[in-house]
Amino acid sequence: MSQSTPRSSTPISPGDETKTPRGVVLKTAIPGPKGKKIVAADTRFLQTSTKTSPVVAESASGVWVNDVDGNRLLDFTSGVGVVNTGHCHPDVVAAIREQAGRLMHFAGTDYYYENQVRLAERLTGLIPGDFAKKVFFTNSGTESVEAALKIARWNRQRPITIGLLGAFHGRSMGSLTMTASKPTQRARFQPFTGGGHHIPPPYCYRCPYQLEFPSCDLYCAKILKELYFETSIPPEDVAAFIAEPVMGEGGYVVPPKGWFRAMKSILDEHGILFIDDEVQAGFGRTGKWFGIEHHGVTPDIVATAKALGSGLPIGAMVFRKELDYPHQGAHSNTFGGNLVAVAGALATLDVLEREKLIENSRVQGEHLIARLRELQQKHEEIGDVRGLGLMVATEFIKGARDKTPDVALRDRVIEESYRRGLVLLPCGKSSIRYIPPLVIRGPEVDEGVEILDAAITAARRRG
Protein backbone atom coordinates (compact mmCIF):
# COMPACT_ATOMS: atom_id res chain seq x y z
CA MET A 1 0.00 0.00 0.00
CA SER A 2 1.13 3.57 -0.45
CA GLN A 3 3.18 5.18 2.28
CA SER A 4 0.58 7.90 2.77
CA THR A 5 -2.29 5.57 3.66
CA PRO A 6 -2.62 2.59 6.00
CA ARG A 7 -3.13 -0.90 4.63
CA SER A 8 -6.68 -2.13 4.58
CA SER A 9 -8.47 -5.23 3.36
CA THR A 10 -11.41 -3.12 2.12
CA PRO A 11 -11.28 -0.77 -0.89
CA ILE A 12 -11.70 2.92 -0.01
CA SER A 13 -14.49 4.43 -2.09
CA PRO A 14 -13.81 7.64 -4.04
CA GLY A 15 -16.12 9.60 -1.75
CA ASP A 16 -14.20 8.69 1.41
CA GLU A 17 -13.38 11.91 3.26
CA THR A 18 -10.32 10.52 5.05
CA LYS A 19 -7.67 13.24 5.11
CA THR A 20 -4.53 12.08 3.37
CA PRO A 21 -1.40 14.22 2.99
CA ARG A 22 -0.24 14.93 -0.52
CA GLY A 23 2.56 12.53 -1.36
CA VAL A 24 4.62 14.10 -4.14
CA VAL A 25 7.84 15.69 -2.91
CA LEU A 26 10.09 17.59 -5.33
CA LYS A 27 13.51 18.63 -4.08
CA THR A 28 15.19 19.05 -7.48
CA ALA A 29 14.24 19.16 -11.11
CA ILE A 30 13.55 15.78 -12.74
CA PRO A 31 16.16 14.51 -13.33
CA GLY A 32 18.34 16.08 -10.64
CA PRO A 33 22.16 16.20 -10.59
CA LYS A 34 22.62 12.52 -9.68
CA GLY A 35 19.90 11.48 -12.08
CA LYS A 36 21.48 13.31 -15.00
CA LYS A 37 24.76 11.45 -14.51
CA ILE A 38 23.01 8.08 -14.53
CA VAL A 39 20.95 8.99 -17.61
CA ALA A 40 24.16 9.95 -19.42
CA ALA A 41 25.88 6.69 -18.44
CA ASP A 42 22.83 4.67 -19.45
CA THR A 43 22.83 6.34 -22.86
CA ARG A 44 26.49 5.46 -23.25
CA PHE A 45 26.41 1.81 -22.19
CA LEU A 46 22.89 0.41 -22.72
CA GLN A 47 21.17 -0.49 -25.96
CA THR A 48 18.56 1.95 -27.20
CA SER A 49 15.17 0.54 -26.24
CA THR A 50 11.97 2.30 -25.17
CA LYS A 51 12.93 4.97 -22.62
CA THR A 52 10.03 7.33 -21.89
CA SER A 53 11.04 9.70 -19.10
CA PRO A 54 14.33 10.52 -17.29
CA VAL A 55 13.11 9.19 -13.95
CA VAL A 56 15.97 7.44 -12.11
CA ALA A 57 14.41 5.29 -9.40
CA GLU A 58 16.26 4.35 -6.22
CA SER A 59 13.50 2.85 -4.04
CA ALA A 60 9.74 2.50 -4.02
CA SER A 61 6.78 1.52 -1.86
CA GLY A 62 3.12 1.22 -2.74
CA VAL A 63 2.34 3.84 -5.39
CA TRP A 64 5.39 5.99 -4.60
CA VAL A 65 8.81 6.00 -6.27
CA ASN A 66 11.84 7.72 -4.76
CA ASP A 67 14.54 8.87 -7.17
CA VAL A 68 18.27 9.21 -6.61
CA ASP A 69 17.96 12.95 -5.90
CA GLY A 70 15.45 12.58 -3.08
CA ASN A 71 12.30 13.31 -5.07
CA ARG A 72 9.11 11.36 -4.38
CA LEU A 73 6.95 10.67 -7.40
CA LEU A 74 3.47 9.22 -7.89
CA ASP A 75 3.60 6.15 -10.11
CA PHE A 76 0.78 5.74 -12.63
CA THR A 77 2.73 3.10 -14.60
CA SER A 78 3.23 0.14 -12.20
CA GLY A 79 6.52 -0.60 -13.95
CA VAL A 80 4.53 -1.06 -17.19
CA GLY A 81 1.68 -2.95 -15.57
CA VAL A 82 3.85 -5.20 -13.39
CA VAL A 83 3.54 -4.20 -9.72
CA ASN A 84 -0.22 -4.57 -9.28
CA THR A 85 0.36 -5.32 -5.59
CA GLY A 86 2.32 -2.08 -5.22
CA HIS A 87 6.05 -1.59 -5.14
CA CYS A 88 7.87 -3.90 -2.75
CA HIS A 89 4.85 -5.32 -0.99
CA PRO A 90 6.27 -6.70 2.29
CA ASP A 91 4.57 -10.08 1.95
CA VAL A 92 5.96 -10.59 -1.54
CA VAL A 93 9.41 -9.45 -0.44
CA ALA A 94 9.33 -11.86 2.54
CA ALA A 95 8.38 -14.80 0.30
CA ILE A 96 11.19 -14.00 -2.12
CA ARG A 97 13.78 -13.72 0.64
CA GLU A 98 12.72 -16.96 2.27
CA GLN A 99 12.88 -18.94 -0.97
CA ALA A 100 16.18 -17.38 -2.06
CA GLY A 101 17.74 -18.57 1.18
CA ARG A 102 16.74 -22.20 0.54
CA LEU A 103 16.96 -22.88 -3.20
CA MET A 104 16.95 -20.55 -6.18
CA HIS A 105 17.22 -22.82 -9.21
CA PHE A 106 17.24 -26.48 -10.18
CA ALA A 107 15.63 -26.39 -13.65
CA GLY A 108 11.92 -27.00 -13.21
CA THR A 109 11.53 -28.22 -16.77
CA ASP A 110 13.86 -31.15 -16.00
CA TYR A 111 13.16 -31.80 -12.33
CA TYR A 112 10.31 -31.23 -9.89
CA TYR A 113 9.35 -28.42 -7.51
CA GLU A 114 6.41 -28.35 -5.14
CA ASN A 115 5.89 -24.61 -5.47
CA GLN A 116 5.60 -24.88 -9.28
CA VAL A 117 2.81 -27.41 -8.83
CA ARG A 118 1.07 -25.17 -6.30
CA LEU A 119 1.23 -22.16 -8.59
CA ALA A 120 0.08 -24.14 -11.63
CA GLU A 121 -2.89 -25.50 -9.67
CA ARG A 122 -3.91 -22.02 -8.60
CA LEU A 123 -3.59 -20.59 -12.09
CA THR A 124 -5.69 -23.34 -13.65
CA GLY A 125 -8.40 -22.53 -11.11
CA LEU A 126 -8.30 -18.79 -11.83
CA ILE A 127 -8.16 -18.88 -15.63
CA PRO A 128 -11.67 -18.90 -17.17
CA GLY A 129 -12.96 -22.21 -18.49
CA ASP A 130 -14.77 -25.15 -16.88
CA PHE A 131 -12.37 -27.74 -18.25
CA ALA A 132 -9.03 -29.30 -17.33
CA LYS A 133 -6.01 -27.09 -17.98
CA LYS A 134 -2.22 -27.28 -17.86
CA VAL A 135 0.53 -24.68 -17.51
CA PHE A 136 3.88 -23.86 -19.06
CA PHE A 137 5.97 -21.33 -17.12
CA THR A 138 7.91 -18.63 -18.94
CA ASN A 139 10.09 -15.61 -18.18
CA SER A 140 8.16 -12.86 -19.98
CA GLY A 141 5.07 -11.94 -21.93
CA THR A 142 6.65 -12.40 -25.31
CA GLU A 143 7.80 -15.89 -24.30
CA SER A 144 4.28 -16.75 -23.17
CA VAL A 145 2.95 -15.66 -26.56
CA GLU A 146 5.66 -17.66 -28.34
CA ALA A 147 4.66 -20.76 -26.36
CA ALA A 148 0.99 -20.17 -27.18
CA LEU A 149 1.65 -19.78 -30.91
CA LYS A 150 3.75 -22.94 -30.95
CA ILE A 151 1.27 -25.16 -29.14
CA ALA A 152 -1.59 -23.90 -31.33
CA ARG A 153 0.31 -24.55 -34.54
CA TRP A 154 1.49 -27.98 -33.34
CA ASN A 155 -2.03 -29.07 -32.46
CA ARG A 156 -3.91 -27.76 -35.44
CA GLN A 157 -1.10 -28.46 -37.92
CA ARG A 158 -2.11 -25.28 -39.73
CA PRO A 159 0.30 -22.48 -40.69
CA ILE A 160 -1.72 -19.27 -40.12
CA THR A 161 -2.42 -17.15 -37.04
CA ILE A 162 -4.73 -14.12 -37.28
CA GLY A 163 -4.35 -11.02 -35.11
CA LEU A 164 -5.41 -7.39 -35.03
CA LEU A 165 -3.82 -4.31 -36.53
CA GLY A 166 -2.71 -2.20 -33.57
CA ALA A 167 -2.07 -5.20 -31.33
CA PHE A 168 1.12 -5.75 -29.35
CA HIS A 169 2.20 -9.28 -28.43
CA GLY A 170 5.97 -8.90 -27.92
CA ARG A 171 9.20 -8.31 -29.80
CA SER A 172 10.80 -11.75 -30.18
CA MET A 173 10.54 -13.02 -33.73
CA GLY A 174 7.50 -15.27 -33.31
CA SER A 175 5.44 -12.83 -31.27
CA LEU A 176 6.64 -9.97 -33.47
CA THR A 177 4.92 -11.72 -36.36
CA MET A 178 1.64 -10.93 -34.61
CA THR A 179 2.61 -7.49 -33.28
CA ALA A 180 1.23 -4.67 -35.42
CA SER A 181 1.20 -1.67 -33.11
CA LYS A 182 3.82 0.60 -34.67
CA PRO A 183 6.01 0.37 -37.80
CA THR A 184 9.20 0.89 -35.77
CA GLN A 185 8.59 -2.42 -33.99
CA ARG A 186 8.66 -4.33 -37.29
CA ALA A 187 10.93 -2.27 -39.55
CA ARG A 188 14.05 -4.06 -40.87
CA PHE A 189 13.25 -7.33 -39.04
CA GLN A 190 11.55 -9.21 -41.87
CA PRO A 191 11.16 -11.99 -42.76
CA PHE A 192 9.27 -12.99 -39.63
CA THR A 193 8.41 -16.57 -38.72
CA GLY A 194 5.58 -16.52 -41.25
CA GLY A 195 1.89 -17.24 -41.15
CA GLY A 196 0.80 -13.98 -39.52
CA HIS A 197 -2.27 -12.17 -40.87
CA HIS A 198 -3.98 -9.09 -39.43
CA ILE A 199 -7.44 -7.58 -39.66
CA PRO A 200 -8.62 -4.10 -38.53
CA PRO A 201 -9.35 -3.72 -34.81
CA PRO A 202 -12.68 -3.04 -33.04
CA TYR A 203 -11.68 0.59 -32.41
CA CYS A 204 -14.97 2.46 -32.10
CA TYR A 205 -13.46 5.92 -31.58
CA ARG A 206 -11.63 5.55 -34.90
CA CYS A 207 -13.71 2.93 -36.68
CA PRO A 208 -11.71 1.78 -39.72
CA TYR A 209 -15.02 1.32 -41.58
CA GLN A 210 -16.43 4.72 -40.47
CA LEU A 211 -19.45 3.04 -38.91
CA GLU A 212 -21.02 3.56 -35.48
CA PHE A 213 -21.80 1.07 -32.73
CA PRO A 214 -24.32 -0.54 -32.34
CA SER A 215 -25.85 0.18 -35.76
CA CYS A 216 -22.67 -1.30 -37.30
CA ASP A 217 -23.91 -4.76 -36.25
CA LEU A 218 -20.32 -5.66 -35.30
CA TYR A 219 -19.13 -5.57 -38.88
CA CYS A 220 -15.52 -5.51 -37.61
CA ALA A 221 -16.03 -9.09 -36.34
CA LYS A 222 -18.22 -10.46 -39.11
CA ILE A 223 -15.84 -9.23 -41.80
CA LEU A 224 -13.45 -12.05 -40.88
CA LYS A 225 -15.90 -14.62 -42.23
CA GLU A 226 -17.68 -12.50 -44.83
CA LEU A 227 -14.59 -11.05 -46.54
CA TYR A 228 -11.25 -12.46 -45.39
CA PHE A 229 -12.29 -16.12 -45.34
CA GLU A 230 -13.85 -15.61 -48.77
CA THR A 231 -10.77 -13.99 -50.32
CA SER A 232 -7.30 -14.09 -48.79
CA ILE A 233 -7.31 -16.32 -45.67
CA PRO A 234 -8.45 -19.95 -46.09
CA PRO A 235 -10.05 -20.81 -42.73
CA GLU A 236 -8.87 -24.42 -42.96
CA ASP A 237 -5.28 -23.10 -42.82
CA VAL A 238 -5.83 -21.04 -39.63
CA ALA A 239 -4.52 -22.50 -36.36
CA ALA A 240 -5.38 -19.64 -34.02
CA PHE A 241 -6.69 -16.14 -33.52
CA ILE A 242 -4.85 -14.00 -30.94
CA ALA A 243 -6.16 -10.85 -29.28
CA GLU A 244 -5.88 -8.81 -26.09
CA PRO A 245 -9.11 -8.27 -24.10
CA VAL A 246 -8.12 -4.60 -24.01
CA MET A 247 -5.62 -3.57 -26.67
CA GLY A 248 -2.59 -2.53 -24.62
CA GLU A 249 0.39 -0.77 -26.13
CA GLY A 250 -1.76 -0.16 -29.20
CA GLY A 251 -3.95 2.36 -27.37
CA TYR A 252 -6.02 0.73 -24.59
CA VAL A 253 -8.84 0.09 -27.02
CA VAL A 254 -11.82 -1.71 -25.45
CA PRO A 255 -13.78 -3.83 -27.96
CA PRO A 256 -17.53 -3.09 -28.05
CA LYS A 257 -20.00 -5.33 -26.29
CA GLY A 258 -20.54 -8.57 -28.16
CA TRP A 259 -17.47 -8.32 -30.39
CA PHE A 260 -15.59 -11.19 -28.75
CA ARG A 261 -18.69 -13.39 -28.74
CA ALA A 262 -19.23 -12.79 -32.44
CA MET A 263 -15.58 -13.50 -33.15
CA LYS A 264 -15.51 -16.65 -31.01
CA SER A 265 -18.53 -18.01 -32.84
CA ILE A 266 -16.68 -17.68 -36.14
CA LEU A 267 -13.56 -19.32 -34.72
CA ASP A 268 -15.48 -22.27 -33.25
CA GLU A 269 -17.21 -22.85 -36.58
CA HIS A 270 -13.83 -23.48 -38.21
CA GLY A 271 -12.02 -25.23 -35.34
CA ILE A 272 -9.70 -22.23 -34.80
CA LEU A 273 -8.14 -21.83 -31.35
CA PHE A 274 -8.55 -18.54 -29.46
CA ILE A 275 -5.39 -17.25 -27.76
CA ASP A 276 -6.17 -14.63 -25.11
CA ASP A 277 -3.19 -12.33 -24.49
CA GLU A 278 -3.58 -11.27 -20.84
CA VAL A 279 0.01 -10.12 -20.42
CA GLN A 280 -1.04 -6.57 -19.58
CA ALA A 281 -4.73 -6.99 -18.71
CA GLY A 282 -4.38 -9.93 -16.33
CA PHE A 283 -4.30 -10.32 -12.55
CA GLY A 284 -6.84 -7.70 -11.60
CA ARG A 285 -5.80 -4.83 -13.85
CA THR A 286 -9.28 -4.46 -15.42
CA GLY A 287 -11.28 -5.02 -12.23
CA LYS A 288 -11.58 -8.77 -12.83
CA TRP A 289 -8.94 -11.48 -12.53
CA PHE A 290 -8.60 -11.52 -16.32
CA GLY A 291 -9.78 -9.01 -18.88
CA ILE A 292 -11.55 -11.60 -21.02
CA GLU A 293 -14.08 -12.09 -18.20
CA HIS A 294 -15.67 -8.78 -19.24
CA HIS A 295 -16.48 -10.24 -22.65
CA GLY A 296 -18.23 -13.50 -21.81
CA VAL A 297 -16.11 -15.90 -23.84
CA THR A 298 -13.71 -18.68 -22.86
CA PRO A 299 -10.24 -18.82 -24.43
CA ASP A 300 -8.48 -22.04 -25.37
CA ILE A 301 -5.03 -20.67 -24.51
CA VAL A 302 -4.08 -17.77 -22.21
CA ALA A 303 -0.74 -15.94 -22.23
CA THR A 304 0.20 -14.16 -18.99
CA ALA A 305 3.21 -12.44 -17.43
CA LYS A 306 3.85 -8.90 -16.06
CA ALA A 307 1.84 -8.68 -12.82
CA LEU A 308 2.13 -12.38 -11.95
CA GLY A 309 5.44 -11.90 -10.13
CA SER A 310 5.07 -8.35 -8.70
CA GLY A 311 8.37 -7.41 -10.34
CA LEU A 312 10.11 -10.75 -10.80
CA PRO A 313 10.35 -12.11 -14.36
CA ILE A 314 7.72 -14.82 -14.62
CA GLY A 315 4.91 -15.62 -17.01
CA ALA A 316 2.67 -18.56 -17.78
CA MET A 317 0.89 -20.05 -20.77
CA VAL A 318 -2.27 -21.82 -19.61
CA PHE A 319 -4.11 -24.08 -22.04
CA ARG A 320 -6.71 -26.79 -22.47
CA LYS A 321 -5.24 -30.05 -21.19
CA GLU A 322 -5.93 -31.88 -24.45
CA LEU A 323 -3.58 -29.49 -26.28
CA ASP A 324 -0.56 -30.73 -24.33
CA TYR A 325 2.31 -32.29 -26.25
CA PRO A 326 2.20 -36.11 -26.18
CA HIS A 327 5.97 -36.45 -25.88
CA GLN A 328 8.94 -34.58 -24.39
CA GLY A 329 11.14 -32.15 -26.24
CA ALA A 330 8.71 -30.22 -28.43
CA HIS A 331 9.00 -27.17 -26.19
CA SER A 332 10.90 -26.27 -23.02
CA ASN A 333 13.14 -23.62 -21.43
CA THR A 334 15.67 -23.22 -18.62
CA PHE A 335 14.44 -20.50 -16.27
CA GLY A 336 10.65 -20.75 -16.65
CA GLY A 337 9.07 -21.19 -13.24
CA ASN A 338 12.22 -20.17 -11.39
CA LEU A 339 11.76 -21.01 -7.70
CA VAL A 340 12.18 -17.45 -6.42
CA ALA A 341 9.87 -16.04 -9.08
CA VAL A 342 7.25 -18.69 -8.29
CA ALA A 343 7.44 -17.83 -4.59
CA GLY A 344 6.84 -14.19 -5.50
CA ALA A 345 3.92 -15.19 -7.71
CA LEU A 346 2.24 -17.27 -5.01
CA ALA A 347 2.57 -14.37 -2.58
CA THR A 348 1.22 -12.01 -5.25
CA LEU A 349 -1.95 -14.06 -5.69
CA ASP A 350 -2.37 -14.15 -1.90
CA VAL A 351 -2.11 -10.36 -1.66
CA LEU A 352 -4.51 -9.75 -4.55
CA GLU A 353 -7.10 -11.95 -2.82
CA ARG A 354 -6.55 -10.97 0.81
CA GLU A 355 -6.43 -7.20 0.26
CA LYS A 356 -9.34 -7.24 -2.22
CA LEU A 357 -7.21 -5.45 -4.78
CA ILE A 358 -9.29 -6.59 -7.74
CA GLU A 359 -12.35 -4.95 -6.27
CA ASN A 360 -10.23 -1.90 -5.50
CA SER A 361 -9.19 -1.82 -9.15
CA ARG A 362 -12.85 -1.68 -10.16
CA VAL A 363 -13.76 1.00 -7.61
CA GLN A 364 -10.77 3.25 -8.17
CA GLY A 365 -10.93 2.66 -11.92
CA GLU A 366 -14.47 4.03 -11.99
CA HIS A 367 -13.30 7.00 -9.94
CA LEU A 368 -10.32 7.60 -12.23
CA ILE A 369 -12.46 7.48 -15.38
CA ALA A 370 -14.95 9.91 -13.83
CA ARG A 371 -12.17 12.36 -12.94
CA LEU A 372 -10.59 12.06 -16.41
CA ARG A 373 -13.96 12.78 -18.00
CA GLU A 374 -14.11 15.93 -15.91
CA LEU A 375 -10.78 16.90 -17.47
CA GLN A 376 -12.19 16.03 -20.89
CA GLN A 377 -14.87 18.69 -20.38
CA LYS A 378 -12.16 21.20 -19.48
CA HIS A 379 -9.58 20.30 -22.13
CA GLU A 380 -10.95 19.84 -25.65
CA GLU A 381 -7.69 18.13 -26.63
CA ILE A 382 -8.84 15.02 -24.75
CA GLY A 383 -10.78 13.28 -27.48
CA ASP A 384 -11.59 10.01 -25.73
CA VAL A 385 -11.46 8.48 -22.25
CA ARG A 386 -11.67 4.68 -22.20
CA GLY A 387 -10.72 1.62 -20.21
CA LEU A 388 -11.71 -1.06 -17.73
CA GLY A 389 -10.73 -1.04 -14.06
CA LEU A 390 -7.34 0.59 -13.64
CA MET A 391 -6.44 0.04 -17.29
CA VAL A 392 -7.41 3.48 -18.58
CA ALA A 393 -6.30 5.86 -21.32
CA THR A 394 -6.97 9.33 -22.70
CA GLU A 395 -6.46 10.01 -26.40
CA PHE A 396 -5.16 13.46 -27.34
CA ILE A 397 -6.40 15.19 -30.48
CA LYS A 398 -5.99 18.60 -32.15
CA GLY A 399 -9.33 19.83 -30.84
CA ALA A 400 -13.04 19.15 -30.39
CA ARG A 401 -13.70 19.52 -34.13
CA ASP A 402 -10.46 17.89 -35.26
CA LYS A 403 -9.80 14.28 -34.25
CA THR A 404 -6.31 14.33 -35.77
CA PRO A 405 -3.99 12.61 -33.25
CA ASP A 406 -1.85 15.18 -31.42
CA VAL A 407 1.32 13.22 -30.72
CA ALA A 408 3.41 16.28 -29.82
CA LEU A 409 0.90 17.45 -27.22
CA ARG A 410 0.69 13.98 -25.70
CA ASP A 411 4.47 13.86 -25.38
CA ARG A 412 4.58 17.32 -23.78
CA VAL A 413 1.90 16.29 -21.28
CA ILE A 414 4.00 13.31 -20.21
CA GLU A 415 7.01 15.59 -19.79
CA GLU A 416 5.11 18.22 -17.83
CA SER A 417 3.66 15.48 -15.65
CA TYR A 418 6.95 13.90 -14.55
CA ARG A 419 8.35 17.37 -13.93
CA ARG A 420 5.48 17.78 -11.45
CA GLY A 421 5.96 14.35 -9.89
CA LEU A 422 3.54 12.12 -11.84
CA VAL A 423 5.05 9.26 -13.85
CA LEU A 424 3.10 8.28 -16.99
CA LEU A 425 3.48 6.12 -20.09
CA PRO A 426 2.26 6.62 -23.67
CA CYS A 427 0.31 4.11 -25.72
CA GLY A 428 -1.23 4.05 -29.17
CA LYS A 429 -0.48 6.93 -31.49
CA SER A 430 -1.45 9.83 -29.20
CA SER A 431 -2.76 8.34 -25.95
CA ILE A 432 -1.56 8.22 -22.36
CA ARG A 433 -2.22 5.12 -20.25
CA TYR A 434 -3.01 5.32 -16.54
CA ILE A 435 -2.11 2.06 -14.81
CA PRO A 436 -1.25 2.74 -11.16
CA PRO A 437 -0.69 -0.12 -8.73
CA LEU A 438 -3.98 -1.66 -7.64
CA VAL A 439 -3.31 -0.54 -4.07
CA ILE A 440 -4.02 3.08 -5.01
CA ARG A 441 -6.61 5.03 -3.00
CA GLY A 442 -9.04 7.77 -3.96
CA PRO A 443 -6.92 10.67 -2.64
CA GLU A 444 -3.94 9.43 -4.65
CA VAL A 445 -6.07 9.16 -7.78
CA ASP A 446 -7.18 12.74 -7.16
CA GLU A 447 -3.61 13.95 -6.70
CA GLY A 448 -2.58 12.33 -9.96
CA VAL A 449 -5.48 13.87 -11.88
CA GLU A 450 -4.75 17.31 -10.45
CA ILE A 451 -1.13 17.05 -11.57
CA LEU A 452 -2.30 15.89 -14.99
CA ASP A 453 -4.65 18.87 -15.24
CA ALA A 454 -1.79 21.29 -14.60
CA ALA A 455 0.44 19.39 -17.01
CA ILE A 456 -2.10 19.62 -19.85
CA THR A 457 -2.44 23.35 -19.32
CA ALA A 458 1.34 23.81 -19.34
CA ALA A 459 1.76 21.58 -22.40
CA ARG A 460 -0.85 23.56 -24.31
CA ARG A 461 0.91 26.83 -23.53
CA ARG A 462 4.23 25.43 -24.73
CA GLY A 463 2.65 24.38 -28.01
Secondary structure, 3 states (H helix, E strand, C coil): CCCCCCCCCCCCCCCCCCCCCCCCECCCCCCCHHHHHHHHHHHHHCCCCCCCCCCCEEEEEECEEEECCCCEEEECCHHHHCCCCCECCHHHHHHHHHHHCCCCCCCCCCCCCHHHHHHHHHHHHHCCCCCCEEEEEECCHHHHHHHHHHHHHHHHCCCEEEEECCCCCCCCHHHHHHCCCCHHHHCCCCCCCCCEEEECCCCHHHCCCCCCCCCCCCHHHHHHHHHHHHHCCCHHHEEEEEECCCECCCCCECCCCCHHHHHHHHHHHCCCEEEEECCCCCCCCCCCCCHHHHCCCCCCEEEECHHHHCCCCCEEEEEEHHHCCCCCCCCCCCCCCCHHHHHHHHHHHHHHHHCCHHHHHHHHHHHHHHHHHHHHHHCCCEEEEEEECCEEEEEEEEECCEEEECHHHHHHHHHHHHHCCEECEEECCCEEEECCCCCCCHHHHHHHHHHHHHHHHHHHHHC
